[in-house]
Amino acid sequence: MTAGRTRPTAAATVSALVCVLAAACGQPSAATGTPPTTTPAPVATTAPGATTSSGPAVLRSGPGALSVYTVEPQPTPGSCHYRWDGADPLPDPACTPGAVDPQVTQADIDTTICHRGWTATIRPPEDVTSAEKRGSAEAYGYTGPFTTGEYDHLVPLELGGDPNDPANLWVEPNDHPGATSTSNGKDALENRLRELVCAGSLSLDTARLAIATNWVAAAAHYG
C-alpha cells in the first residue's frame, strides 16, 4: 500500500459538507432540545493548538479498505470546554465540530456504513487512540476515570465520521454515579440513525448534521 492520500481539510468538516444544502446557516440552542432544521454556521475546522501531522494519517485504497493511522496532535491543554444539555455533555464546537470521511457518501452507503462489519475495517487501533485520548482529556480538562470516559467520534463511524481527525474526537464524560462503562444514550442514537439511513428513511447528511449539532436533541427527536 502506498501513501497516496493525505488528510481531508475544510471540505470534510460537517459544517462545510452540509451548508451547501440550505441557503441560510444557523444552530439551535442546546437548551431547546429542538433538532436542527437548517445547517450550522461554519466553525473551526482545526482544533486550537493543533498542528499538521508530519506524515499521512490515513492510507487507503478505497472505501472500507484497511487503514493505517498515526497519532494526531490534540488541542492545547485547557483550550476546550464542555457544554451541557441537562445532565448530558456536548463537545466544544471550536475544538470538536465534527468531521466526515469524504470517501463515505450517500451513493456508496450500501458498500460502506450499511455493509456488515465495515466499521471494523477503518477503526483506529488502541495504540493510536490511547495517546490521543490522553491529549484530548488534557485539552478538555477531563479528570474523570478513563474507564467511563469514552474517546468518542462525534460523527460516528456508523455514519461515515472521520476515524482519526481531532475535529471529530473528544473524551465524552460518562462518570455519573453508578456508571461502569462508556455506554450511554449517544451510542443508542448512533445505531438508530444508521438504521434510518440504511433503510432510506433519512439522508446521510441530515443524520450527520443532527448528531454533530446536538446529539441530545437528536436523540429526543429520532428516538
CORNORPE-V208250 format. One record per pair of residues at least 6 apart in sequence whose ideal C-beta (glycine too) atoms are under 7 Angstrom apart, sorted by sequence separation. I is the first residue (numbers start at 1). GAP is how many residues later the second one is. D is the distance in Angstrom with one decimal. If there is no record, write none. Layout:
I_GAP_D + I_GAP_D
This chain:
10_6_5.1 + 19_6_5.2 + 28_6_5.1 + 84_6_6.7 + 112_6_5.6 + 155_6_3.2 + 157_6_6.3 + 162_6_4.6 + 196_6_3.9 + 60_7_5.5 + 82_7_5.1 + 83_7_4.2 + 142_7_5.8 + 154_7_6.8 + 161_7_5.3 + 197_7_5.4 + 211_7_5.3 + 28_8_5.6 + 59_8_6.4 + 82_8_7.0 + 104_8_4.8 + 153_8_4.6 + 174_8_5.4 + 210_8_4.0 + 58_9_5.4 + 59_9_4.7 + 83_9_6.9 + 104_9_6.2 + 193_9_6.8 + 82_10_6.8 + 174_10_5.0 + 197_10_5.2 + 58_11_6.4 + 81_11_5.1 + 196_11_6.7 + 26_12_4.9 + 57_12_5.8 + 80_12_4.3 + 137_12_7.0 + 25_13_6.3 + 27_13_4.2 + 57_13_5.3 + 133_13_7.0 + 155_13_5.7 + 24_14_5.7 + 25_14_4.8 + 26_14_7.0 + 27_14_6.2 + 154_14_5.3 + 193_14_4.3 + 25_15_5.9 + 26_15_6.7 + 55_15_5.6 + 57_15_6.0 + 80_15_3.9 + 136_15_6.6 + 153_15_5.5 + 22_16_5.1 + 25_16_4.7 + 79_16_6.8 + 153_16_6.1 + 154_16_6.4 + 22_17_5.0 + 53_17_5.9 + 152_17_6.9 + 21_18_6.0 + 133_18_4.1 + 151_18_6.2 + 152_18_6.0 + 193_18_6.3 + 53_19_5.8 + 132_19_6.9 + 19_20_4.7 + 53_20_6.7 + 75_20_5.0 + 151_20_5.9 + 152_20_4.0 + 18_21_4.5 + 51_22_4.9 + 129_22_5.6 + 149_22_4.9 + 150_22_4.6 + 189_22_6.5 + 19_23_6.7 + 50_23_4.8 + 149_23_6.8 + 50_24_6.6 + 149_24_5.7 + 150_24_6.0 + 15_25_5.3 + 50_25_5.8 + 149_25_6.5 + 16_26_6.8 + 49_26_4.8 + 148_26_4.8 + 149_26_6.5 + 189_26_6.0 + 196_26_6.8 + 15_27_4.9 + 47_27_6.9 + 48_27_5.0 + 49_27_2.9 + 148_27_4.7 + 15_28_5.4 + 47_28_4.0 + 48_28_5.7 + 142_29_4.6 + 144_29_5.7 + 186_29_5.0 + 189_29_6.0 + 193_29_6.4 + 49_30_5.6 + 140_30_6.5 + 145_30_6.0 + 189_30_4.4 + 192_30_5.7 + 48_31_4.5 + 140_31_5.7 + 142_31_6.5 + 144_31_4.0 + 148_31_4.7 + 192_31_6.4 + 13_32_4.7 + 150_32_3.6 + 158_32_5.1 + 136_33_6.3 + 148_33_6.6 + 158_33_6.8 + 189_33_6.8 + 123_34_6.3 + 136_34_5.9 + 137_34_4.7 + 148_34_5.9 + 152_34_7.0 + 156_34_4.2 + 159_34_6.1 + 185_34_5.3 + 10_35_4.5 + 122_35_6.4 + 136_35_4.9 + 159_35_6.3 + 9_36_6.8 + 158_36_4.2 + 132_37_6.6 + 119_38_4.3 + 133_38_6.2 + 159_38_6.8 + 119_39_6.2 + 124_39_5.5 + 63_40_4.5 + 123_40_6.4 + 124_40_4.9 + 63_41_6.3 + 122_41_5.1 + 60_43_6.9 + 95_44_6.5 + 160_44_6.7 + 63_45_5.9 + 113_45_5.8 + 159_45_6.7 + 48_46_6.5 + 113_46_6.4 + 48_47_6.3 + 64_47_6.7 + 113_47_5.5 + 47_48_4.9 + 63_48_6.5 + 64_48_5.7 + 112_48_6.5 + 159_48_5.4 + 63_49_4.9 + 159_49_5.3 + 6_50_5.5 + 7_50_5.1 + 43_50_5.0 + 44_50_4.8 + 5_51_6.5 + 7_51_6.6 + 43_51_6.5 + 64_51_7.0 + 159_52_6.9 + 3_53_4.7 + 5_53_6.3 + 30_53_5.8 + 44_53_6.3 + 155_53_5.2 + 5_54_6.2 + 31_54_6.8 + 43_54_4.1 + 64_54_5.2 + 5_55_5.9 + 30_55_4.5 + 66_55_5.7 + 67_55_5.3 + 69_55_4.5 + 100_55_5.6 + 3_56_5.5 + 65_56_6.9 + 69_56_6.9 + 98_56_4.5 + 99_56_6.8 + 104_56_3.0 + 155_56_6.2 + 64_57_5.2 + 71_57_5.4 + 98_57_4.5 + 155_57_5.3 + 1_58_5.7 + 64_58_6.7 + 70_58_7.0 + 74_58_6.2 + 82_58_6.3 + 96_58_5.5 + 154_58_5.7 + 69_59_4.8 + 80_59_4.5 + 101_59_5.1 + 1_60_6.3 + 30_60_5.9 + 71_60_4.8 + 72_60_5.9 + 79_60_5.7 + 80_60_4.6 + 100_60_5.5 + 101_60_6.8 + 71_61_5.9 + 74_61_3.1 + 77_61_4.1 + 100_61_5.8 + 101_61_5.1 + 74_62_5.2 + 77_62_5.8 + 99_62_7.0 + 100_62_5.8 + 101_62_6.8 + 76_63_6.6 + 78_63_5.8 + 91_63_5.9 + 99_63_4.1 + 75_64_3.9 + 74_65_5.4 + 99_66_4.2 + 99_68_4.3 + 98_69_6.8 + 99_69_4.1 + 97_70_5.7 + 98_70_5.6 + 96_71_6.3 + 96_72_6.9 + 96_73_6.9 + 96_74_4.4 + 91_79_4.3 + 113_81_6.3 + 15_82_6.0 + 14_83_6.2 + 17_83_5.9 + 89_83_6.0 + 13_84_5.9 + 14_84_3.8 + 89_84_5.0 + 114_84_4.0 + 13_85_6.8 + 14_85_6.6 + 13_86_5.2 + 14_86_6.0 + 12_87_5.3 + 12_88_5.7 + 109_88_6.5 + 109_89_6.5 + 12_90_5.2 + 11_91_6.7 + 75_91_6.8 + 72_92_5.9 + 74_92_5.7 + 73_93_7.0 + 8_94_5.1 + 72_94_5.2 + 69_95_4.9 + 109_95_6.3 + 67_96_6.8 + 88_97_7.0 + 106_97_6.4 + 106_98_4.7 + 58_106_6.5 + 57_107_5.6 + 100_108_6.0 + 98_114_3.4 + 97_115_6.9 + 50_116_5.6 + 47_119_4.6 + 47_120_5.9 + 46_121_7.0 + 45_122_6.4 + 90_124_6.4 + 90_126_6.9 + 88_128_4.6 + 85_129_6.4 + 85_131_4.0 + 85_132_7.0 + 14_141_6.0 + 12_150_6.3 + 13_154_6.3 + 7_158_6.8 + 39_170_6.3 + 36_173_5.9 + 40_173_5.6 + 36_174_6.1 + 35_175_5.5 + 36_177_4.7 + 35_182_5.3 + 34_183_6.0 + 35_183_5.7 + 21_184_6.1 + 30_184_5.5 + 33_184_4.8 + 28_185_6.9 + 27_186_6.1 + 28_186_6.5 + 35_186_4.0 + 18_187_5.2 + 33_187_5.2 + 17_188_6.6 + 28_189_6.7 + 18_190_7.0 + 18_191_4.7 + 14_194_5.7 + 14_195_6.4 + 14_198_4.4
